[in-house]
Amino acid sequence: MKKVILHGRKVVGGCSEGEALVTRDTISGWGGIDAMTGTITERRHELRGQSFKDRVLVFPGAKGSSGTSMVFHTTRLVGSAPRALIYNDMTTKAALSSVLLHVPTVTELDRDPLEVIKTGDWVKVDADNGTVEVTRK
């Protein structure tokens, strides 16, 4: 199997791995996620109806209010959180969500993760070392 290694910057430390769920759309936590299941409910979102529970969520960033971070925090409390986050655009909302989720999070990768990683790929996020290892499905 072909592996690709990306290098970036740690936002929240730790190491985790899982199947990737990739979207080019930002995600609104407030009204756009069912926190009990980790399912994206946002009406026009390309991943509507899919859950990020136990997956590595790869997306450009968060949108909406700071309430987004509380929704992500709730997913952690109820067990529906993603295993790791990979962001293209680190904003204060994204950073706060990552800290409250307390899952390995990276950003500023040397290659665009939305171009390299596809839904279904196996992804290992080692945020402490700022690396993402992608194994093609």
Chimera marker file (.cmm) of the C-alpha trace (Angstrom):
<marker_set name="trace">
<marker id="1" x="0.000" y="0.000" z="0.000" r="1" g="1" b="0" radius="0.5"/>
<marker id="2" x="1.200" y="3.466" z="-0.842" r="1" g="1" b="0" radius="0.5"/>
<marker id="3" x="1.959" y="5.772" z="2.100" r="1" g="1" b="0" radius="0.5"/>
<marker id="4" x="2.305" y="9.526" z="2.094" r="1" g="1" b="0" radius="0.5"/>
<marker id="5" x="3.794" y="11.545" z="4.958" r="1" g="1" b="0" radius="0.5"/>
<marker id="6" x="2.731" y="15.147" z="5.523" r="1" g="1" b="0" radius="0.5"/>
<marker id="7" x="4.444" y="17.557" z="7.920" r="1" g="1" b="0" radius="0.5"/>
<marker id="8" x="2.711" y="20.383" z="9.717" r="1" g="1" b="0" radius="0.5"/>
<marker id="9" x="2.167" y="22.172" z="12.998" r="1" g="1" b="0" radius="0.5"/>
<marker id="10" x="0.685" y="20.781" z="16.201" r="1" g="1" b="0" radius="0.5"/>
<marker id="11" x="-2.401" y="22.468" z="17.578" r="1" g="1" b="0" radius="0.5"/>
<marker id="12" x="-3.327" y="19.829" z="20.177" r="1" g="1" b="0" radius="0.5"/>
<marker id="13" x="-0.860" y="17.066" z="20.973" r="1" g="1" b="0" radius="0.5"/>
<marker id="14" x="-1.335" y="13.334" z="20.926" r="1" g="1" b="0" radius="0.5"/>
<marker id="15" x="-1.436" y="10.504" z="18.459" r="1" g="1" b="0" radius="0.5"/>
<marker id="16" x="-4.474" y="8.802" z="16.960" r="1" g="1" b="0" radius="0.5"/>
<marker id="17" x="-5.490" y="7.057" z="13.785" r="1" g="1" b="0" radius="0.5"/>
<marker id="18" x="-8.560" y="6.087" z="11.873" r="1" g="1" b="0" radius="0.5"/>
<marker id="19" x="-10.433" y="6.247" z="8.607" r="1" g="1" b="0" radius="0.5"/>
<marker id="20" x="-10.483" y="9.699" z="7.028" r="1" g="1" b="0" radius="0.5"/>
<marker id="21" x="-13.638" y="11.708" z="6.449" r="1" g="1" b="0" radius="0.5"/>
<marker id="22" x="-12.778" y="14.569" z="4.096" r="1" g="1" b="0" radius="0.5"/>
<marker id="23" x="-14.777" y="17.628" z="3.104" r="1" g="1" b="0" radius="0.5"/>
<marker id="24" x="-14.003" y="20.860" z="1.293" r="1" g="1" b="0" radius="0.5"/>
<marker id="25" x="-16.864" y="22.546" z="3.168" r="1" g="1" b="0" radius="0.5"/>
<marker id="26" x="-16.428" y="24.246" z="6.509" r="1" g="1" b="0" radius="0.5"/>
<marker id="27" x="-18.605" y="22.856" z="9.284" r="1" g="1" b="0" radius="0.5"/>
<marker id="28" x="-20.956" y="24.840" z="11.492" r="1" g="1" b="0" radius="0.5"/>
<marker id="29" x="-21.227" y="23.207" z="14.875" r="1" g="1" b="0" radius="0.5"/>
<marker id="30" x="-24.137" y="25.344" z="16.001" r="1" g="1" b="0" radius="0.5"/>
<marker id="31" x="-27.068" y="23.813" z="14.114" r="1" g="1" b="0" radius="0.5"/>
<marker id="32" x="-24.884" y="21.867" z="11.706" r="1" g="1" b="0" radius="0.5"/>
<marker id="33" x="-23.956" y="18.848" z="13.845" r="1" g="1" b="0" radius="0.5"/>
<marker id="34" x="-25.971" y="16.360" z="15.852" r="1" g="1" b="0" radius="0.5"/>
<marker id="35" x="-23.650" y="16.202" z="18.858" r="1" g="1" b="0" radius="0.5"/>
<marker id="36" x="-25.157" y="12.957" z="20.149" r="1" g="1" b="0" radius="0.5"/>
<marker id="37" x="-24.129" y="11.023" z="17.020" r="1" g="1" b="0" radius="0.5"/>
<marker id="38" x="-21.420" y="13.190" z="15.422" r="1" g="1" b="0" radius="0.5"/>
<marker id="39" x="-23.586" y="13.410" z="12.315" r="1" g="1" b="0" radius="0.5"/>
<marker id="40" x="-23.394" y="16.447" z="10.066" r="1" g="1" b="0" radius="0.5"/>
<marker id="41" x="-26.894" y="17.863" z="9.705" r="1" g="1" b="0" radius="0.5"/>
<marker id="42" x="-26.154" y="21.126" z="7.920" r="1" g="1" b="0" radius="0.5"/>
<marker id="43" x="-28.690" y="21.358" z="5.113" r="1" g="1" b="0" radius="0.5"/>
<marker id="44" x="-26.382" y="22.068" z="2.143" r="1" g="1" b="0" radius="0.5"/>
<marker id="45" x="-23.242" y="20.362" z="3.417" r="1" g="1" b="0" radius="0.5"/>
<marker id="46" x="-21.664" y="17.751" z="1.118" r="1" g="1" b="0" radius="0.5"/>
<marker id="47" x="-21.367" y="15.321" z="4.077" r="1" g="1" b="0" radius="0.5"/>
<marker id="48" x="-24.929" y="15.773" z="5.335" r="1" g="1" b="0" radius="0.5"/>
<marker id="49" x="-26.037" y="12.573" z="7.033" r="1" g="1" b="0" radius="0.5"/>
<marker id="50" x="-22.497" y="11.240" z="7.625" r="1" g="1" b="0" radius="0.5"/>
<marker id="51" x="-20.903" y="10.870" z="11.043" r="1" g="1" b="0" radius="0.5"/>
<marker id="52" x="-17.338" y="11.770" z="11.983" r="1" g="1" b="0" radius="0.5"/>
<marker id="53" x="-17.481" y="9.567" z="15.091" r="1" g="1" b="0" radius="0.5"/>
<marker id="54" x="-14.205" y="7.615" z="15.467" r="1" g="1" b="0" radius="0.5"/>
<marker id="55" x="-12.878" y="9.005" z="12.180" r="1" g="1" b="0" radius="0.5"/>
<marker id="56" x="-10.166" y="11.513" z="11.331" r="1" g="1" b="0" radius="0.5"/>
<marker id="57" x="-11.944" y="14.651" z="10.198" r="1" g="1" b="0" radius="0.5"/>
<marker id="58" x="-10.136" y="16.557" z="7.429" r="1" g="1" b="0" radius="0.5"/>
<marker id="59" x="-11.681" y="19.918" z="6.592" r="1" g="1" b="0" radius="0.5"/>
<marker id="60" x="-10.866" y="23.535" z="5.819" r="1" g="1" b="0" radius="0.5"/>
<marker id="61" x="-12.072" y="24.878" z="9.167" r="1" g="1" b="0" radius="0.5"/>
<marker id="62" x="-14.956" y="25.766" z="11.412" r="1" g="1" b="0" radius="0.5"/>
<marker id="63" x="-17.565" y="28.409" z="10.771" r="1" g="1" b="0" radius="0.5"/>
<marker id="64" x="-20.247" y="30.084" z="12.787" r="1" g="1" b="0" radius="0.5"/>
<marker id="65" x="-20.187" y="31.279" z="16.350" r="1" g="1" b="0" radius="0.5"/>
<marker id="66" x="-18.101" y="30.191" z="19.298" r="1" g="1" b="0" radius="0.5"/>
<marker id="67" x="-21.003" y="27.846" z="20.056" r="1" g="1" b="0" radius="0.5"/>
<marker id="68" x="-19.369" y="25.511" z="17.548" r="1" g="1" b="0" radius="0.5"/>
<marker id="69" x="-16.712" y="24.690" z="20.133" r="1" g="1" b="0" radius="0.5"/>
<marker id="70" x="-19.349" y="23.680" z="22.693" r="1" g="1" b="0" radius="0.5"/>
<marker id="71" x="-20.998" y="21.337" z="20.203" r="1" g="1" b="0" radius="0.5"/>
<marker id="72" x="-17.634" y="19.681" z="19.501" r="1" g="1" b="0" radius="0.5"/>
<marker id="73" x="-17.013" y="19.485" z="23.263" r="1" g="1" b="0" radius="0.5"/>
<marker id="74" x="-20.367" y="17.740" z="23.692" r="1" g="1" b="0" radius="0.5"/>
<marker id="75" x="-19.377" y="15.126" z="21.095" r="1" g="1" b="0" radius="0.5"/>
<marker id="76" x="-16.376" y="14.318" z="23.286" r="1" g="1" b="0" radius="0.5"/>
<marker id="77" x="-18.523" y="13.979" z="26.402" r="1" g="1" b="0" radius="0.5"/>
<marker id="78" x="-21.050" y="11.631" z="24.767" r="1" g="1" b="0" radius="0.5"/>
<marker id="79" x="-18.530" y="9.562" z="22.779" r="1" g="1" b="0" radius="0.5"/>
<marker id="80" x="-19.298" y="10.749" z="19.246" r="1" g="1" b="0" radius="0.5"/>
<marker id="81" x="-16.130" y="12.797" z="18.659" r="1" g="1" b="0" radius="0.5"/>
<marker id="82" x="-13.672" y="12.369" z="15.812" r="1" g="1" b="0" radius="0.5"/>
<marker id="83" x="-10.361" y="10.649" z="16.634" r="1" g="1" b="0" radius="0.5"/>
<marker id="84" x="-8.292" y="13.538" z="15.237" r="1" g="1" b="0" radius="0.5"/>
<marker id="85" x="-8.650" y="16.780" z="13.299" r="1" g="1" b="0" radius="0.5"/>
<marker id="86" x="-6.715" y="18.070" z="10.309" r="1" g="1" b="0" radius="0.5"/>
<marker id="87" x="-7.402" y="21.703" z="9.397" r="1" g="1" b="0" radius="0.5"/>
<marker id="88" x="-6.397" y="23.808" z="6.424" r="1" g="1" b="0" radius="0.5"/>
<marker id="89" x="-7.288" y="27.120" z="8.058" r="1" g="1" b="0" radius="0.5"/>
<marker id="90" x="-6.640" y="27.541" z="11.768" r="1" g="1" b="0" radius="0.5"/>
<marker id="91" x="-8.979" y="30.157" z="13.196" r="1" g="1" b="0" radius="0.5"/>
<marker id="92" x="-9.787" y="30.955" z="16.806" r="1" g="1" b="0" radius="0.5"/>
<marker id="93" x="-13.024" y="28.920" z="16.480" r="1" g="1" b="0" radius="0.5"/>
<marker id="94" x="-11.111" y="25.941" z="15.106" r="1" g="1" b="0" radius="0.5"/>
<marker id="95" x="-8.442" y="26.192" z="17.804" r="1" g="1" b="0" radius="0.5"/>
<marker id="96" x="-11.007" y="26.423" z="20.612" r="1" g="1" b="0" radius="0.5"/>
<marker id="97" x="-12.935" y="23.455" z="19.195" r="1" g="1" b="0" radius="0.5"/>
<marker id="98" x="-9.719" y="21.411" z="19.038" r="1" g="1" b="0" radius="0.5"/>
<marker id="99" x="-8.757" y="22.223" z="22.611" r="1" g="1" b="0" radius="0.5"/>
<marker id="100" x="-12.214" y="21.347" z="23.958" r="1" g="1" b="0" radius="0.5"/>
<marker id="101" x="-12.299" y="18.117" z="21.943" r="1" g="1" b="0" radius="0.5"/>
<marker id="102" x="-8.843" y="17.225" z="23.248" r="1" g="1" b="0" radius="0.5"/>
<marker id="103" x="-8.011" y="15.145" z="20.181" r="1" g="1" b="0" radius="0.5"/>
<marker id="104" x="-4.759" y="15.296" z="18.183" r="1" g="1" b="0" radius="0.5"/>
<marker id="105" x="-4.976" y="18.237" z="15.796" r="1" g="1" b="0" radius="0.5"/>
<marker id="106" x="-2.621" y="19.521" z="13.102" r="1" g="1" b="0" radius="0.5"/>
<marker id="107" x="-2.628" y="22.374" z="10.618" r="1" g="1" b="0" radius="0.5"/>
<marker id="108" x="-0.318" y="24.158" z="8.163" r="1" g="1" b="0" radius="0.5"/>
<marker id="109" x="0.712" y="20.939" z="6.421" r="1" g="1" b="0" radius="0.5"/>
<marker id="110" x="3.386" y="21.037" z="3.720" r="1" g="1" b="0" radius="0.5"/>
<marker id="111" x="0.823" y="19.791" z="1.182" r="1" g="1" b="0" radius="0.5"/>
<marker id="112" x="-2.889" y="20.508" z="0.961" r="1" g="1" b="0" radius="0.5"/>
<marker id="113" x="-4.552" y="17.702" z="2.947" r="1" g="1" b="0" radius="0.5"/>
<marker id="114" x="-7.746" y="18.178" z="0.948" r="1" g="1" b="0" radius="0.5"/>
<marker id="115" x="-5.790" y="17.228" z="-2.174" r="1" g="1" b="0" radius="0.5"/>
<marker id="116" x="-3.765" y="14.377" z="-0.639" r="1" g="1" b="0" radius="0.5"/>
<marker id="117" x="-6.231" y="12.652" z="1.700" r="1" g="1" b="0" radius="0.5"/>
<marker id="118" x="-9.411" y="11.001" z="0.428" r="1" g="1" b="0" radius="0.5"/>
<marker id="119" x="-12.384" y="9.741" z="2.416" r="1" g="1" b="0" radius="0.5"/>
<marker id="120" x="-11.691" y="6.133" z="3.376" r="1" g="1" b="0" radius="0.5"/>
<marker id="121" x="-7.897" y="6.474" z="3.528" r="1" g="1" b="0" radius="0.5"/>
<marker id="122" x="-6.306" y="5.301" z="6.793" r="1" g="1" b="0" radius="0.5"/>
<marker id="123" x="-4.713" y="8.293" z="8.530" r="1" g="1" b="0" radius="0.5"/>
<marker id="124" x="-2.359" y="8.379" z="11.506" r="1" g="1" b="0" radius="0.5"/>
<marker id="125" x="-2.053" y="11.811" z="13.119" r="1" g="1" b="0" radius="0.5"/>
<marker id="126" x="1.014" y="12.258" z="15.318" r="1" g="1" b="0" radius="0.5"/>
<marker id="127" x="0.411" y="15.831" z="16.394" r="1" g="1" b="0" radius="0.5"/>
<marker id="128" x="3.320" y="15.810" z="18.844" r="1" g="1" b="0" radius="0.5"/>
<marker id="129" x="5.704" y="15.414" z="15.894" r="1" g="1" b="0" radius="0.5"/>
<marker id="130" x="3.501" y="17.336" z="13.439" r="1" g="1" b="0" radius="0.5"/>
<marker id="131" x="3.149" y="14.402" z="11.064" r="1" g="1" b="0" radius="0.5"/>
<marker id="132" x="0.272" y="12.811" z="9.216" r="1" g="1" b="0" radius="0.5"/>
<marker id="133" x="0.763" y="9.383" z="7.663" r="1" g="1" b="0" radius="0.5"/>
<marker id="134" x="-1.738" y="8.531" z="4.957" r="1" g="1" b="0" radius="0.5"/>
<marker id="135" x="-2.284" y="4.988" z="3.710" r="1" g="1" b="0" radius="0.5"/>
<marker id="136" x="-4.416" y="4.818" z="0.585" r="1" g="1" b="0" radius="0.5"/>
<marker id="137" x="-7.511" y="2.665" z="0.805" r="1" g="1" b="0" radius="0.5"/>
<link id1="1" id2="2" r="1" g="1" b="0" radius="0.2"/>
<link id1="2" id2="3" r="1" g="1" b="0" radius="0.2"/>
<link id1="3" id2="4" r="1" g="1" b="0" radius="0.2"/>
<link id1="4" id2="5" r="1" g="1" b="0" radius="0.2"/>
<link id1="5" id2="6" r="1" g="1" b="0" radius="0.2"/>
<link id1="6" id2="7" r="1" g="1" b="0" radius="0.2"/>
<link id1="7" id2="8" r="1" g="1" b="0" radius="0.2"/>
<link id1="8" id2="9" r="1" g="1" b="0" radius="0.2"/>
<link id1="9" id2="10" r="1" g="1" b="0" radius="0.2"/>
<link id1="10" id2="11" r="1" g="1" b="0" radius="0.2"/>
<link id1="11" id2="12" r="1" g="1" b="0" radius="0.2"/>
<link id1="12" id2="13" r="1" g="1" b="0" radius="0.2"/>
<link id1="13" id2="14" r="1" g="1" b="0" radius="0.2"/>
<link id1="14" id2="15" r="1" g="1" b="0" radius="0.2"/>
<link id1="15" id2="16" r="1" g="1" b="0" radius="0.2"/>
<link id1="16" id2="17" r="1" g="1" b="0" radius="0.2"/>
<link id1="17" id2="18" r="1" g="1" b="0" radius="0.2"/>
<link id1="18" id2="19" r="1" g="1" b="0" radius="0.2"/>
<link id1="19" id2="20" r="1" g="1" b="0" radius="0.2"/>
<link id1="20" id2="21" r="1" g="1" b="0" radius="0.2"/>
<link id1="21" id2="22" r="1" g="1" b="0" radius="0.2"/>
<link id1="22" id2="23" r="1" g="1" b="0" radius="0.2"/>
<link id1="23" id2="24" r="1" g="1" b="0" radius="0.2"/>
<link id1="24" id2="25" r="1" g="1" b="0" radius="0.2"/>
<link id1="25" id2="26" r="1" g="1" b="0" radius="0.2"/>
<link id1="26" id2="27" r="1" g="1" b="0" radius="0.2"/>
<link id1="27" id2="28" r="1" g="1" b="0" radius="0.2"/>
<link id1="28" id2="29" r="1" g="1" b="0" radius="0.2"/>
<link id1="29" id2="30" r="1" g="1" b="0" radius="0.2"/>
<link id1="30" id2="31" r="1" g="1" b="0" radius="0.2"/>
<link id1="31" id2="32" r="1" g="1" b="0" radius="0.2"/>
<link id1="32" id2="33" r="1" g="1" b="0" radius="0.2"/>
<link id1="33" id2="34" r="1" g="1" b="0" radius="0.2"/>
<link id1="34" id2="35" r="1" g="1" b="0" radius="0.2"/>
<link id1="35" id2="36" r="1" g="1" b="0" radius="0.2"/>
<link id1="36" id2="37" r="1" g="1" b="0" radius="0.2"/>
<link id1="37" id2="38" r="1" g="1" b="0" radius="0.2"/>
<link id1="38" id2="39" r="1" g="1" b="0" radius="0.2"/>
<link id1="39" id2="40" r="1" g="1" b="0" radius="0.2"/>
<link id1="40" id2="41" r="1" g="1" b="0" radius="0.2"/>
<link id1="41" id2="42" r="1" g="1" b="0" radius="0.2"/>
<link id1="42" id2="43" r="1" g="1" b="0" radius="0.2"/>
<link id1="43" id2="44" r="1" g="1" b="0" radius="0.2"/>
<link id1="44" id2="45" r="1" g="1" b="0" radius="0.2"/>
<link id1="45" id2="46" r="1" g="1" b="0" radius="0.2"/>
<link id1="46" id2="47" r="1" g="1" b="0" radius="0.2"/>
<link id1="47" id2="48" r="1" g="1" b="0" radius="0.2"/>
<link id1="48" id2="49" r="1" g="1" b="0" radius="0.2"/>
<link id1="49" id2="50" r="1" g="1" b="0" radius="0.2"/>
<link id1="50" id2="51" r="1" g="1" b="0" radius="0.2"/>
<link id1="51" id2="52" r="1" g="1" b="0" radius="0.2"/>
<link id1="52" id2="53" r="1" g="1" b="0" radius="0.2"/>
<link id1="53" id2="54" r="1" g="1" b="0" radius="0.2"/>
<link id1="54" id2="55" r="1" g="1" b="0" radius="0.2"/>
<link id1="55" id2="56" r="1" g="1" b="0" radius="0.2"/>
<link id1="56" id2="57" r="1" g="1" b="0" radius="0.2"/>
<link id1="57" id2="58" r="1" g="1" b="0" radius="0.2"/>
<link id1="58" id2="59" r="1" g="1" b="0" radius="0.2"/>
<link id1="59" id2="60" r="1" g="1" b="0" radius="0.2"/>
<link id1="60" id2="61" r="1" g="1" b="0" radius="0.2"/>
<link id1="61" id2="62" r="1" g="1" b="0" radius="0.2"/>
<link id1="62" id2="63" r="1" g="1" b="0" radius="0.2"/>
<link id1="63" id2="64" r="1" g="1" b="0" radius="0.2"/>
<link id1="64" id2="65" r="1" g="1" b="0" radius="0.2"/>
<link id1="65" id2="66" r="1" g="1" b="0" radius="0.2"/>
<link id1="66" id2="67" r="1" g="1" b="0" radius="0.2"/>
<link id1="67" id2="68" r="1" g="1" b="0" radius="0.2"/>
<link id1="68" id2="69" r="1" g="1" b="0" radius="0.2"/>
<link id1="69" id2="70" r="1" g="1" b="0" radius="0.2"/>
<link id1="70" id2="71" r="1" g="1" b="0" radius="0.2"/>
<link id1="71" id2="72" r="1" g="1" b="0" radius="0.2"/>
<link id1="72" id2="73" r="1" g="1" b="0" radius="0.2"/>
<link id1="73" id2="74" r="1" g="1" b="0" radius="0.2"/>
<link id1="74" id2="75" r="1" g="1" b="0" radius="0.2"/>
<link id1="75" id2="76" r="1" g="1" b="0" radius="0.2"/>
<link id1="76" id2="77" r="1" g="1" b="0" radius="0.2"/>
<link id1="77" id2="78" r="1" g="1" b="0" radius="0.2"/>
<link id1="78" id2="79" r="1" g="1" b="0" radius="0.2"/>
<link id1="79" id2="80" r="1" g="1" b="0" radius="0.2"/>
<link id1="80" id2="81" r="1" g="1" b="0" radius="0.2"/>
<link id1="81" id2="82" r="1" g="1" b="0" radius="0.2"/>
<link id1="82" id2="83" r="1" g="1" b="0" radius="0.2"/>
<link id1="83" id2="84" r="1" g="1" b="0" radius="0.2"/>
<link id1="84" id2="85" r="1" g="1" b="0" radius="0.2"/>
<link id1="85" id2="86" r="1" g="1" b="0" radius="0.2"/>
<link id1="86" id2="87" r="1" g="1" b="0" radius="0.2"/>
<link id1="87" id2="88" r="1" g="1" b="0" radius="0.2"/>
<link id1="88" id2="89" r="1" g="1" b="0" radius="0.2"/>
<link id1="89" id2="90" r="1" g="1" b="0" radius="0.2"/>
<link id1="90" id2="91" r="1" g="1" b="0" radius="0.2"/>
<link id1="91" id2="92" r="1" g="1" b="0" radius="0.2"/>
<link id1="92" id2="93" r="1" g="1" b="0" radius="0.2"/>
<link id1="93" id2="94" r="1" g="1" b="0" radius="0.2"/>
<link id1="94" id2="95" r="1" g="1" b="0" radius="0.2"/>
<link id1="95" id2="96" r="1" g="1" b="0" radius="0.2"/>
<link id1="96" id2="97" r="1" g="1" b="0" radius="0.2"/>
<link id1="97" id2="98" r="1" g="1" b="0" radius="0.2"/>
<link id1="98" id2="99" r="1" g="1" b="0" radius="0.2"/>
<link id1="99" id2="100" r="1" g="1" b="0" radius="0.2"/>
<link id1="100" id2="101" r="1" g="1" b="0" radius="0.2"/>
<link id1="101" id2="102" r="1" g="1" b="0" radius="0.2"/>
<link id1="102" id2="103" r="1" g="1" b="0" radius="0.2"/>
<link id1="103" id2="104" r="1" g="1" b="0" radius="0.2"/>
<link id1="104" id2="105" r="1" g="1" b="0" radius="0.2"/>
<link id1="105" id2="106" r="1" g="1" b="0" radius="0.2"/>
<link id1="106" id2="107" r="1" g="1" b="0" radius="0.2"/>
<link id1="107" id2="108" r="1" g="1" b="0" radius="0.2"/>
<link id1="108" id2="109" r="1" g="1" b="0" radius="0.2"/>
<link id1="109" id2="110" r="1" g="1" b="0" radius="0.2"/>
<link id1="110" id2="111" r="1" g="1" b="0" radius="0.2"/>
<link id1="111" id2="112" r="1" g="1" b="0" radius="0.2"/>
<link id1="112" id2="113" r="1" g="1" b="0" radius="0.2"/>
<link id1="113" id2="114" r="1" g="1" b="0" radius="0.2"/>
<link id1="114" id2="115" r="1" g="1" b="0" radius="0.2"/>
<link id1="115" id2="116" r="1" g="1" b="0" radius="0.2"/>
<link id1="116" id2="117" r="1" g="1" b="0" radius="0.2"/>
<link id1="117" id2="118" r="1" g="1" b="0" radius="0.2"/>
<link id1="118" id2="119" r="1" g="1" b="0" radius="0.2"/>
<link id1="119" id2="120" r="1" g="1" b="0" radius="0.2"/>
<link id1="120" id2="121" r="1" g="1" b="0" radius="0.2"/>
<link id1="121" id2="122" r="1" g="1" b="0" radius="0.2"/>
<link id1="122" id2="123" r="1" g="1" b="0" radius="0.2"/>
<link id1="123" id2="124" r="1" g="1" b="0" radius="0.2"/>
<link id1="124" id2="125" r="1" g="1" b="0" radius="0.2"/>
<link id1="125" id2="126" r="1" g="1" b="0" radius="0.2"/>
<link id1="126" id2="127" r="1" g="1" b="0" radius="0.2"/>
<link id1="127" id2="128" r="1" g="1" b="0" radius="0.2"/>
<link id1="128" id2="129" r="1" g="1" b="0" radius="0.2"/>
<link id1="129" id2="130" r="1" g="1" b="0" radius="0.2"/>
<link id1="130" id2="131" r="1" g="1" b="0" radius="0.2"/>
<link id1="131" id2="132" r="1" g="1" b="0" radius="0.2"/>
<link id1="132" id2="133" r="1" g="1" b="0" radius="0.2"/>
<link id1="133" id2="134" r="1" g="1" b="0" radius="0.2"/>
<link id1="134" id2="135" r="1" g="1" b="0" radius="0.2"/>
<link id1="135" id2="136" r="1" g="1" b="0" radius="0.2"/>
<link id1="136" id2="137" r="1" g="1" b="0" radius="0.2"/>
</marker_set>
